[in-house]
Amino acid sequence: MNARFINAMKEAGVTGYRLSKRSGIPYTTISELTTGKKDINRRSVETVFKLASALGCEPVAIMNPTYVMDGVSGTYRNAKYCWRRKEEHMLLEVDYSGENYLIETPYRFCDCSKRQRYDYATELYIDAFIKAKQFSNETEEIIKRRAL
């Protein structure tokens, strides 16, 4: 936990004590973050901002990734879908015509500011899936006709 924060400290070449002095954040808080006792994503905005400023980076650079699409579900083009986290990536579960499918994606979907793009990505994945499914069905029909 807090790997990005720990890496930022290493890259800046600062100890917990030095970071405490630079940021004004108590050493005990920094120690709890570096040992994983506390989650940096659950600290106040002010704390994260002070730590990031003292490390010379943006706050998002020291926060743990969050998977904003995990559990997001809905219906698009008669396909029910639900996003699920799989390790560091996302799976798209699709129920189409009564059959269930899993689509693996290489994406994390962890930046809340891009949620609109993620919704668009959902539509793109499902559109491509439906087209592939239709193509597969048409190909099976052609093969059946040629076999007769």
N, C-alpha and C positions, 0 to 999 in steps of 0.2 A: 504494500500500500504506500502511496505517496512517492512513487518512484520518480515522477517528474520533478517534484520538489527536491528530493535528495540529489538527483542528477544536476539540477540547477545550482545547488550548493557546491557540488564538486566542480562544476564548470567555472563557477565564480571563485573557487578556491577559498571558500570561507568555512569556518567552523561554526558550530551552533552558538558558541559564546560570541564570536565576532558578529554573526548575523543578528543576535539579540541586541548588541550595542548599536548596530547600524539601523535596525528597524524600529527599535523601541518595544519589541514584542518580548515578553518574559522568556528567559532561557528554558524554563520548564515546559512552556508551550512548544517551543522548537524541538526540545528533546522528545516530547510525546509525538510530535509529527514524524521525526526521523526514526523513531522506534516502532511506528505504526499503531501506537495506542490511541491516537486521534486521527480522524480523517480530515485532510485539508479542505475537502469540499464542504465540510460542516462548520468551518470557521467563519467568522464574520467577514463581510466584504472588506471592511477596514483592515482586518488582520491580513487577509490575502493580498490586498493592495500594498500594504506596508512591506510585506515580505518580498513581493515581486519587485517593488521599487528598489529595495536594498540589494536585490540580486541582479538588478539591471535588465529585467525582462517584463513581459506582459503577464498579468495575472493568470490568463488561461494556460500559459506555459508551465506553471507549477501545479496546476490542478489535475486531479485524476480524471481520466476520460469518463464521461457519462453516456450511456446509450439511450438517447432520447427517443428512439423508435422502438425500444424493447417493450413489447406488449401492445403497441399501437395496432389497432385492427379496424376493419371496415369492409365495405363492399365496393368494388369497382368493376363495371361491365359484367355484372352477374357473377363475379368471382369474389368469394369471401376470402379475406386475407388477414394474416396476423404476423407481425415481425417478432422474431425471437433472437435473443443473444446466444451465440455459440462461441465460447471463449472470447476472442478479441474481434469477432466478426458477427455478421447478422445473417439470419436465415429468414426467408419469406415463405410462410406456410400459406398455401393456396388451396381452397376447396372450390373446384370447378366441375360443374356437371355431376356433382355427387362423388367425385374422386378427389383424394387428397394428394398434394404434391409439396415437395420441399425444394426451394430454390436457394442455393448457396450464393452469397454475395461476398465480394472481397472488402466490403465497406464496414465502417464502424458506426457511422451516423451518430457522432458524439457532440456536435456543435449545435447548440440550441438556436443560434442565430440563422442557421440554414434550414430550419424545419420545412419551409416552403419548398425548397429544392428536394428535400427527402420525400415529400408528398408526390412531387413530380416524378422522382425516381421510382416510387411505388407504381405509378401509372405506366411508366416505361417498361418496367419488369413484367407487369401483368399483360400489357399489350403484346410484348414480345413472346411471352408464354402462350397466350391465346393464338397468336399467329402460328407459332411452332406446332401447337396442338392441332390446329386446323390443317396445316400442311401435312402433318403425320397422318391424320384421318383420311385426307384426300389421297395420299400415297398408298395407304392400305386399300382403299377402294379401287384404285387403278390396278394394283397387284391382283386383287380378287377377280376383277373383270378379265384380266389377261389370262388368269389361271383357268377360266371357264372355257 
